[in-house]
Amino acid sequence: MNDHVTAPARSEGSLTIPLFLNGEGMRGGRVHPSIAHYTFLGEVQTAPRYRVYAGEAGFPALWPVTEGGISVPGDLYALPLEAVRDEFMPVEPLELELAVVEPADGSASLAVQLRPEVHARGPGLVDISDRGGWRAYQASRVQQ
C-alpha cells in the first residue's frame, strides 16, 4: 500500500462554476487572496430568500428562509470546482458548509451557508440582515 499523497491533478477541461461570496472572501476581505486570481463576474445580490448572521468568530453566514428573507449583497466569481475544494473551502470557518444559493437573476451559484447544527445552537449568532450586508455591518461597527 502506498501512503504517499499527492496533490490532485487538474484537468484541462475543468468545470468552471459561479461562487457567491458575502463575507471575508469578497474583494478586500481577509480570505479574498485565496480566490483573487479567478474571474470576478461582478457585484450581485441573492434572491430575497436568506437571513445573514454574524458569528462570534467574526464571519457572516447565510441562512435560507421561506419567509422574511432579504437580498444579500456580495461578489460573484467564476472558478474551477477543484479550486472551491482546494483553495476556498480550506480557509472558510468550520461553522459554514457549501450550498447552492439563488442570485437575484434566478440562476444558481455555490456559496457557503451556516451549518444547520450551528443555527440550531443559536447563541453566538447575531442576525444582521437589516444592516445591509457584511461590509455595511463591518463599517457600522467601526463607527461605533
C-alpha positions in Angstrom: 0.0 0.0 0.0 1.3 3.4 -0.9 0.9 6.0 1.8 2.3 8.8 -0.3 -0.3 11.5 -1.0 0.0 13.9 -3.9 -2.0 17.0 -4.9 -5.0 16.2 -7.1 -4.4 16.6 -10.8 -6.2 19.4 -12.6 -7.6 18.6 -16.0 -7.6 21.0 -18.9 -11.4 20.7 -19.1 -12.1 21.6 -15.5 -15.7 22.6 -14.8 -15.9 26.4 -14.0 -18.7 27.4 -11.6 -20.0 30.6 -10.1 -19.2 31.2 -6.4 -21.2 33.8 -4.5 -19.2 35.5 -1.7 -20.9 37.6 1.0 -18.2 37.9 3.7 -14.4 37.9 4.0 -14.0 36.2 0.6 -15.2 39.4 -1.1 -12.8 41.9 -2.5 -10.8 43.4 0.4 -11.7 40.6 2.8 -9.1 38.7 4.8 -9.6 35.4 2.9 -10.0 37.0 -0.5 -6.4 36.2 -1.6 -7.4 32.6 -1.8 -9.6 33.3 -4.9 -8.4 36.8 -6.0 -6.7 35.4 -9.1 -10.0 34.0 -10.5 -12.5 35.8 -12.7 -14.6 38.5 -10.9 -18.1 38.5 -12.5 -19.4 41.5 -10.6 -21.4 42.6 -7.6 -24.7 40.8 -7.2 -27.5 40.2 -4.8 -29.2 37.0 -3.8 -32.9 36.4 -4.2 -34.7 37.5 -1.0 -34.6 34.0 0.5 -31.9 34.4 3.1 -31.1 35.9 6.5 -27.5 36.9 7.4 -25.9 36.2 10.8 -22.6 37.3 12.3 -20.8 34.6 14.1 -18.8 35.1 17.2 -15.6 34.3 15.4 -16.1 37.3 13.0 -17.7 35.8 9.9 -21.0 36.3 8.2 -23.3 33.3 7.5 -26.2 32.9 5.1 -29.3 31.1 6.3 -32.1 30.1 3.9 -35.6 31.0 4.9 -39.1 30.6 3.4 -40.4 33.9 4.9 -38.7 37.2 6.0 -35.7 36.8 3.7 -33.6 39.7 2.3 -31.5 40.1 -0.8 -27.9 39.7 0.4 -25.2 41.7 -1.4 -22.0 40.1 -2.5 -19.4 39.3 -5.1 -19.6 36.6 -7.8 -16.6 34.8 -9.1 -16.0 32.1 -11.7 -13.6 29.4 -10.7 -12.9 25.7 -11.3 -14.8 23.4 -9.0 -11.4 22.0 -7.8 -10.4 25.5 -6.6 -13.5 25.6 -4.5 -12.4 22.4 -2.8 -8.7 23.0 -2.7 -8.4 26.8 -2.2 -11.6 28.3 -1.0 -13.2 25.8 1.5 -10.0 25.2 3.5 -10.0 28.9 4.6 -13.7 29.0 5.5 -14.9 28.7 9.1 -15.9 25.2 10.2 -19.4 26.6 11.1 -20.1 27.0 7.3 -20.8 24.5 4.6 -21.1 24.5 0.8 -24.6 25.2 -0.5 -26.3 26.2 -3.7 -27.9 29.7 -3.5 -30.2 31.7 -5.8 -28.9 35.0 -7.1 -31.5 37.7 -7.8 -31.5 36.8 -11.5 -32.8 33.3 -10.7 -29.7 31.4 -11.6 -27.8 29.1 -9.3 -24.4 29.6 -7.6 -22.3 27.9 -5.0 -21.8 29.7 -1.7 -21.3 28.9 1.9 -24.0 28.9 4.5 -24.4 28.2 8.2 -24.5 24.6 9.1 -27.9 23.5 10.5 -26.4 22.3 13.8 -24.8 25.7 14.3 -28.0 27.6 13.6 -29.9 25.3 16.0 -27.5 26.1 18.8 -28.3 29.8 18.4 -26.1 31.5 21.0 -23.3 33.4 19.5 -25.2 34.3 16.3 -26.4 37.9 15.7 -29.0 38.5 12.9 -27.5 41.3 10.9 -30.0 41.1 8.0 -31.2 44.6 8.5 -27.6 46.1 8.3 -27.2 45.9 4.5 -24.7 43.1 4.2 -21.4 42.2 5.7 -19.5 45.2 4.5 -22.1 47.6 5.8 -22.2 45.7 9.1 -18.5 45.9 9.5 -18.5 49.6 8.7 -21.1 50.3 11.3 -19.1 48.5 13.9 -16.0 50.7 13.1 -18.1 53.9 13.5 -19.4 52.9 17.0 
